[in-house]
Amino acid sequence: MRAALFRSAARRLAFEPENGLEVIVYADVTVYEARGDLQLVVRELEPRGAGALQLAFEQLRRRLEAEGLFAAARKRGLPRLPACLGVVASPTSAALRDVLQIAARRFPAARILIAPTRVQGEGAELEIAAALDALAGQVGIDVVLLVRGGGSLEDLRAFNSEAVARAIVRSAVPVVTGVGHEVDISIADLAADVRAPTPSAAAELALPDRATLFTLLARDFQRARRALSKRLDEATALLARERDALRALAPSAQLLARRERLGAASRALVRAAQARLERARAGVAGLAGRLESLSPLGVLTRGYAIVRRLRDGAIVRAAGDVEPGDRVSLRVAEAEIEAAVAAVRALRRA
């Protein structure tokens, strides 16, 4: 009996039919009047012995792998000190909250730019791809995180799409995925530059630990101090040996003159060594001060505030972000203040 699969029904299939594949057919029995044939009009196909989504995953994985999209040679390393982190996630998800908490704890100096999007449902893969493209086009972003919580194969369907995989590959900056739980592997994970088992782990991979950075600065300072002290000790020992040699060989007049010259040289060398040590200390102190100045809390102590809309928690960056009547939260150095917007007046730039 003939069977017809029309284009409208074929578009709804989660997999691509292949020759020799055994399927279960859901169809309507009709008569093709032109020939008087009894035929089936297929409404749905289901692979026999394997789920449609799993089959679609395997088909897409093989095809993209053959193109080289998953090749290790194509993947990029992560920046050591990212100044700006892009995040593609559902705006109300626990995954996004986990990323923001990790960022605040590990490296609060990094700026976070969020591209909110749906992460499941029909058409979600196109929204995710568009969000990745939008972030990759932003100047100053160093790395992008693509995160969501765990779920079934149906829930993760958007992350097993060709559109998302190609958006990851064409990103101008490295992409870290933290999709699902540790056991979940998606097409997006295979295409990403770095794959993390969870959203929290993705944030930890992308951001350095502030405490570790301070430890490294202190270690380098101690090394510099020990090196300068060693050179000073060696110079002092050399001067002592030279002085002893002169005492044994030179007449008293020459010895006196030599002593005076060596004394002046010794004092100059000590001054130079001390000055170098002070410069090294100042350099390390400057680095520590710069690192501390990058902290948002350090800026708040100078009279600035971070303003968020209470209705969605978004940071207010421009006059158009709020309107009269909006409730806002003002984070200052040692307090958080809730207020209502009475008026919005845009200021002209000089």
C-alpha positions as CSV (number, residue, x, y, z in Angstrom):
1,M,0.0,0.0,0.0
2,R,1.4,3.4,-0.9
3,A,2.0,5.9,1.9
4,A,2.3,9.7,1.5
5,L,4.2,12.0,3.9
6,F,3.3,15.6,3.0
7,R,5.7,18.5,3.6
8,S,3.6,20.0,6.4
9,A,3.8,16.7,8.4
10,A,7.5,16.2,7.5
11,R,8.4,19.5,9.1
12,R,7.1,18.3,12.4
13,L,9.3,15.2,12.6
14,A,12.0,15.3,15.2
15,F,14.3,13.1,13.1
16,E,15.2,12.6,9.4
17,P,13.8,9.4,7.8
18,E,16.5,7.2,6.4
19,N,16.3,4.2,4.0
20,G,16.0,0.9,5.9
21,L,14.8,2.6,9.1
22,E,11.9,0.7,10.8
23,V,9.1,3.1,11.9
24,I,5.7,3.0,13.4
25,V,3.3,5.0,11.2
26,Y,0.2,6.9,12.3
27,A,-1.9,7.6,9.2
28,D,-5.3,8.1,7.7
29,V,-6.6,5.7,5.1
30,T,-7.7,7.5,1.9
31,V,-8.5,6.8,-1.7
32,Y,-6.4,8.5,-4.4
33,E,-9.2,9.2,-6.9
34,A,-6.8,9.8,-9.9
35,R,-5.8,6.2,-9.9
36,G,-8.4,4.6,-7.6
37,D,-5.6,3.5,-5.2
38,L,-6.1,2.9,-1.5
39,Q,-3.3,4.8,0.3
40,L,-2.1,6.0,3.7
41,V,-1.6,9.8,4.4
42,V,1.0,9.8,7.2
43,R,0.4,12.1,10.1
44,E,3.3,11.0,12.3
45,L,6.4,8.7,12.2
46,E,8.1,7.2,15.3
47,P,11.3,5.2,15.0
48,R,10.9,1.6,16.1
49,G,13.2,0.7,19.0
50,A,14.6,4.3,19.5
51,G,13.0,7.6,20.4
52,A,12.7,10.2,17.7
53,L,14.6,12.8,19.7
54,Q,17.5,10.4,20.4
55,L,17.7,9.4,16.8
56,A,17.6,13.1,15.8
57,F,20.4,13.7,18.2
58,E,22.6,11.0,16.8
59,Q,21.9,12.0,13.2
60,L,22.8,15.6,13.9
61,R,25.9,14.7,15.9
62,R,27.3,12.5,13.2
63,R,26.7,15.2,10.5
64,L,28.2,18.1,12.5
65,E,31.1,16.0,13.6
66,A,31.9,15.1,10.0
67,E,32.0,18.9,9.2
68,G,34.6,19.4,12.0
69,L,32.4,21.5,14.3
70,F,33.4,19.4,17.3
71,A,37.1,19.3,16.5
72,A,39.4,20.1,19.5
73,A,41.7,22.1,17.2
74,R,38.9,24.6,16.6
75,K,38.2,25.3,20.2
76,R,39.7,28.3,22.0
77,G,41.1,28.8,25.5
78,L,39.5,31.0,28.1
79,P,40.9,34.5,29.1
80,R,42.7,34.6,32.4
81,L,41.1,37.8,33.7
82,P,37.8,38.5,31.8
83,A,36.6,42.1,32.2
84,C,33.1,41.3,30.9
85,L,31.1,38.1,31.0
86,G,28.1,37.5,28.7
87,V,25.4,35.1,29.9
88,V,22.6,33.4,27.8
89,A,19.9,32.0,30.1
90,S,16.3,32.2,31.1
91,P,15.9,35.4,33.1
92,T,14.0,33.6,35.9
93,S,16.1,30.4,36.1
94,A,18.0,29.0,39.0
95,A,20.9,28.5,36.5
96,L,21.2,32.3,36.1
97,R,21.0,32.9,39.8
98,D,23.8,30.3,40.4
99,V,26.0,32.1,37.8
100,L,25.5,35.5,39.4
101,Q,26.2,34.2,42.9
102,I,29.4,32.5,41.8
103,A,30.5,35.7,39.9
104,A,29.8,37.9,43.0
105,R,31.9,35.6,45.2
106,R,34.8,34.8,42.9
107,F,35.4,37.9,40.8
108,P,33.0,40.8,41.5
109,A,35.2,43.1,39.3
110,A,33.9,41.4,36.1
111,R,30.9,43.1,34.4
112,I,28.0,40.8,33.7
113,L,25.9,41.2,30.5
114,I,22.8,39.0,30.3
115,A,20.9,38.1,27.1
116,P,17.6,36.7,28.4
117,T,15.9,34.0,26.3
118,R,13.5,31.0,26.5
119,V,15.4,27.8,26.8
120,Q,12.7,25.3,25.9
121,G,9.6,25.2,23.8
122,E,9.0,25.6,20.1
123,G,11.3,28.1,18.5
124,A,13.5,28.4,21.6
125,E,16.6,27.3,19.6
126,L,16.3,30.3,17.3
127,E,16.0,32.6,20.3
128,I,19.1,31.1,21.9
129,A,21.1,31.4,18.6
130,A,20.0,35.0,18.3
131,A,21.1,35.8,21.9
132,L,24.5,34.2,21.3
133,D,24.9,36.3,18.1
134,A,23.9,39.5,20.0
135,L,26.4,38.9,22.8
136,A,29.2,38.0,20.4
137,G,28.7,41.3,18.6
138,Q,29.1,43.4,21.8
139,V,32.4,45.2,22.2
140,G,34.3,44.2,25.3
141,I,32.8,40.8,26.0
142,D,35.6,38.3,26.7
143,V,33.6,35.1,27.2
144,V,30.0,33.9,26.9
145,L,28.2,31.4,29.2
146,L,25.2,29.4,27.8
147,V,23.4,27.8,30.8
148,R,20.2,26.1,31.9
149,G,19.2,23.5,34.5
150,G,18.7,19.8,33.9
151,G,15.8,18.1,32.2
152,S,14.6,15.4,29.9
153,L,15.7,15.0,26.3
154,E,12.5,16.9,25.3
155,D,13.4,19.7,27.7
156,L,16.9,20.0,26.3
157,R,15.7,19.8,22.7
158,A,16.7,23.4,21.9
159,F,20.3,22.7,22.9
160,N,20.4,19.7,20.5
161,S,19.7,21.9,17.5
162,E,21.9,22.8,14.5
163,A,21.0,26.5,14.9
164,V,22.5,26.7,18.4
165,A,25.6,24.6,17.5
166,R,26.4,26.9,14.5
167,A,25.8,30.1,16.6
168,I,28.4,28.7,19.2
169,V,30.9,28.0,16.5
170,R,30.6,31.4,14.8
171,S,30.9,33.3,18.1
172,A,33.8,35.8,18.1
173,V,34.6,34.9,21.7
174,P,34.9,31.6,23.6
175,V,31.6,29.9,24.7
176,V,31.3,27.9,27.9
177,T,28.2,25.7,28.2
178,G,26.7,24.5,31.5
179,V,23.6,22.7,30.3
180,G,21.7,20.3,32.5
181,H,23.3,18.0,35.0
182,E,26.7,16.3,34.8
183,V,25.3,13.3,32.9
184,D,23.6,15.4,30.2
185,I,25.6,15.9,27.0
186,S,24.0,18.1,24.3
187,I,25.0,19.1,20.8
188,A,25.7,22.6,22.3
189,D,28.2,21.0,24.7
190,L,30.0,19.3,21.9
191,A,30.3,22.5,19.9
192,A,31.3,24.7,22.8
193,D,34.9,25.8,23.4
194,V,34.6,24.5,27.0
195,R,31.9,22.3,28.5
196,A,31.1,22.4,32.2
197,P,28.9,19.8,34.0
198,T,26.6,22.4,35.6
199,P,25.9,26.2,35.3
200,S,27.8,26.8,38.6
201,A,30.8,25.0,37.3
202,A,30.6,27.0,34.0
203,A,30.9,30.3,36.1
204,E,33.8,28.9,38.1
205,L,35.7,27.9,34.9
206,A,35.1,31.3,33.3
207,L,36.0,33.5,36.3
208,P,39.2,33.5,38.4
209,D,39.1,33.4,42.2
210,R,39.7,36.7,43.8
211,A,41.3,35.2,46.9
212,T,43.7,33.2,44.8
213,L,44.8,36.4,42.9
214,F,45.6,38.1,46.2
215,T,47.6,35.1,47.3
216,L,49.6,35.2,44.1
217,L,50.3,38.9,44.5
218,A,51.5,38.4,48.1
219,R,53.7,35.5,46.9
220,D,55.3,37.5,44.2
221,F,56.0,40.4,46.6
222,Q,57.8,38.1,49.0
223,R,59.9,36.6,46.2
224,A,60.9,40.1,45.0
225,R,61.8,41.1,48.6
226,R,63.9,38.0,49.1
227,A,65.7,38.5,45.8
228,L,66.6,42.1,46.6
229,S,67.8,41.1,50.1
230,K,70.0,38.4,48.7
231,R,71.6,40.8,46.2
232,L,72.2,43.3,49.0
233,D,73.9,40.6,51.1
234,E,76.1,39.5,48.2
235,A,77.1,43.1,47.5
236,T,78.0,43.7,51.2
237,A,80.0,40.5,51.3
238,L,81.9,41.5,48.2
239,L,82.7,44.9,49.6
240,A,84.0,43.3,52.8
241,R,86.3,41.0,50.8
242,E,87.7,43.9,48.8
243,R,88.3,45.9,51.9
244,D,90.2,43.1,53.5
245,A,92.3,42.7,50.3
246,L,93.2,46.3,50.2
247,R,94.2,46.3,53.9
248,A,96.7,43.5,53.1
249,L,98.2,45.0,49.9
250,A,98.0,48.8,49.9
251,P,100.1,51.4,51.8
252,S,98.3,53.1,54.5
253,A,97.6,56.3,52.4
254,Q,96.2,54.3,49.5
255,L,94.3,52.2,51.9
256,L,92.7,55.2,53.5
257,A,91.7,56.7,50.1
258,R,90.4,53.3,48.9
259,R,88.4,53.0,52.0
260,E,86.7,56.3,51.4
261,R,85.9,55.4,47.8
262,L,84.6,52.0,48.8
263,G,82.5,53.5,51.6
264,A,80.9,55.9,49.1
265,A,80.3,53.1,46.7
266,S,78.8,51.0,49.4
267,R,76.5,53.7,50.5
268,A,75.4,54.3,46.9
269,L,74.8,50.6,46.4
270,V,72.8,50.4,49.6
271,R,70.7,53.4,48.5
272,A,70.2,52.0,45.1
273,A,69.1,48.6,46.5
274,Q,66.8,50.3,49.0
275,A,65.3,52.4,46.3
276,R,64.7,49.4,44.1
277,L,63.1,47.6,47.0
278,E,60.8,50.5,47.6
279,R,59.9,50.7,43.9
280,A,59.0,47.0,44.0
281,R,56.9,47.5,47.1
282,A,55.1,50.4,45.5
283,G,54.5,48.4,42.3
284,V,52.9,45.6,44.3
285,A,50.9,48.0,46.3
286,G,49.7,49.7,43.1
287,L,48.6,46.4,41.7
288,A,46.7,45.6,44.8
289,G,45.1,49.0,44.8
290,R,44.0,48.6,41.2
291,L,42.5,45.2,41.9
292,E,40.6,46.7,44.9
293,S,39.4,49.7,42.8
294,L,37.8,47.3,40.3
295,S,35.5,46.0,43.0
296,P,32.0,47.5,42.7
297,L,31.9,47.9,46.5
298,G,35.0,50.1,46.3
299,V,33.1,52.4,43.9
300,L,30.1,52.6,46.2
301,T,32.2,54.0,49.1
302,R,32.9,57.1,46.9
303,G,29.3,58.1,46.8
304,Y,28.0,56.0,43.9
305,A,25.0,53.6,44.0
306,I,23.8,50.6,42.1
307,V,20.1,51.1,41.1
308,R,17.9,48.1,40.3
309,R,14.2,47.9,39.3
310,L,12.3,46.0,42.0
311,R,9.9,44.4,39.6
312,D,12.6,42.4,37.8
313,G,15.9,43.1,39.5
314,A,17.4,44.7,36.3
315,I,20.2,47.3,36.7
316,V,19.1,50.8,35.7
317,R,21.7,52.1,33.2
318,A,19.8,54.8,31.4
319,A,16.9,57.2,31.8
320,G,14.7,55.0,29.6
321,D,15.1,52.0,32.0
322,V,12.6,53.5,34.6
323,E,9.5,55.6,34.5
324,P,7.6,57.6,37.2
325,G,6.0,55.3,39.8
326,D,8.6,52.5,39.4
327,R,9.9,51.0,42.7
328,V,13.7,50.9,42.7
329,S,16.4,49.6,45.1
330,L,19.6,51.7,45.6
331,R,22.6,49.8,46.8
332,V,25.1,52.1,48.6
333,A,28.3,51.3,50.5
334,E,26.7,50.0,53.7
335,A,22.9,49.9,53.0
336,E,20.2,49.1,50.5
337,I,17.5,51.7,50.1
338,E,14.1,51.2,48.5
339,A,12.5,54.2,46.8
340,A,9.9,55.2,44.2
341,V,10.7,57.2,41.0
342,A,9.0,60.6,41.1
343,A,10.3,61.9,37.8
344,V,12.8,61.0,35.1
345,R,14.8,63.8,33.5
346,A,17.4,62.9,30.9
347,L,20.6,65.1,31.2
348,R,22.2,66.6,28.1
349,R,25.8,65.6,27.6
350,A,28.3,68.5,27.5
